Amino acid sequence: MLEALRAAGHQVSPMPTPGPGTAGRVAREAIEKGADLILTLGGDGTVNEVLPGVVHSQVPLAAIPAGTANVLAHELGIGTNSVKVAARLGDLEPRRISVGLLRHGPEAQERYFLSMAGVGFDAHIVYRLNLGLKSKWGELAYWAAAIKELGRRLEQIDVQVGERAFVSSFALVSRVRNYGGYFEIARRVALPHDDFEMVFFDARTTLPAYAKYLAAIVARRASNTKGMSFLRGATASFSASPDQRVYVQVDGEYAGRLPASVEIVPQALTLLAPPEYWSRWTHSPTP
């Protein structure tokens, strides 16, 4: 990958992260030393870790995929071959976009996210994921964890979006259409938009209910499926009974517990993406 970047005329300085949660600091220090582009080599979690180091700066971010699901890579249509993506880096174009901000827990700790936040069902999967199985099985580890999750009673989440209230077992707050690398749940949103598409799944806890939801998503009929609600907005808040532990994930990484809120941070990041991606959504107004 480094050879492909250098062959294309880029001067690259590899900077391994010294440990979990350090990528933002590494990126910030690189910018302070004069870097004019930050590249990530990893999955969506790596991109998420880098965000606090690059948001509100003018230095662009580009993601070279090398993770499990690579949601961002699928969304942008750049493919998942890191060498090929590196070779075409010069073809990508910068655009200023908004990002999401999660506040969670009693102390309202903050965390940025680029692609999505999930509350409830999928966050519990991420929280309980066996990292050893993830390293060995990749995406199959998530499916194994999901089946176990549906074997128990799912918590009820109280959701507030403006004047509207929902009770849900899984709330998805998305900036992208792609989910998990293969599915499209929120199909009317894109990174150039300045809001979220939110999807709320009924507070049903049965395996047949979620099997129906999955079938509708695969068939691209989710928006017409009973038990799934779709809403556009720039803010939302989530709470649950004090005796319940309800988790939150952002960009596929465990982030914390309820209570929580999300909001749009306008025009906070410069992202590199293929020109055809920007063109597609520039001429497609927000619904």
HELIX and SHEET records of a PDB file:
HELIX    1   1 LEU A    2  ALA A    7  1                                   6    
HELIX    2   2 ALA A   23  GLU A   32  1                                  10    
HELIX    3   3 ASP A   44  VAL A   54  1                                  11    
HELIX    4   4 VAL A   71  LEU A   76  1                                   6    
HELIX    5   5 SER A   82  ALA A   87  1                                   6    
HELIX    6   6 LEU A   89  ASP A   91  5                                   3    
HELIX    7   7 PHE A  121  ARG A  128  1                                   8    
HELIX    8   8 LEU A  131  TRP A  137  1                                   7    
HELIX    9   9 LEU A  140  GLU A  149  1                                  10    
HELIX   10  10 LEU A  207  VAL A  218  1                                  12    
HELIX   11  11 ALA A  222  ASN A  224  5                                   3    
HELIX   12  12 PRO A  275  THR A  282  1                                   8    
SHEET    1   A 2 ILE A  38  GLY A  42  0                                        
SHEET    2   A 2 LEU A  61  PRO A  65  1                                        
SHEET    1   B 9 GLN A 109  PHE A 113  0                                        
SHEET    2   B 9 GLU A  93  HIS A 104 -1                                        
SHEET    3   B 9 ALA A 260  ALA A 273 -1                                        
SHEET    4   B 9 THR A 235  SER A 239 -1                                        
SHEET    5   B 9 ILE A 157  VAL A 161 -1                                        
SHEET    6   B 9 ARG A 164  SER A 174 -1                                        
SHEET    7   B 9 MET A 116  GLY A 120 -1                                        
SHEET    8   B 9 TYR A 247  VAL A 250 -1                                        
SHEET    9   B 9 GLU A 253  ARG A 257 -1                                        
SHEET    1   C 8 GLN A 109  PHE A 113  0                                        
SHEET    2   C 8 GLU A  93  HIS A 104 -1                                        
SHEET    3   C 8 ALA A 260  ALA A 273 -1                                        
SHEET    4   C 8 THR A 235  SER A 239 -1                                        
SHEET    5   C 8 ILE A 157  VAL A 161 -1                                        
SHEET    6   C 8 ARG A 164  SER A 174 -1                                        
SHEET    7   C 8 PHE A 196  ASP A 202 -1                                        
SHEET    8   C 8 MET A 228  GLY A 233 -1                                        
SHEET    1   D 2 ASN A 178  TYR A 179  0                                        
SHEET    2   D 2 PHE A 183  GLU A 184 -1                                        
END                                                                             
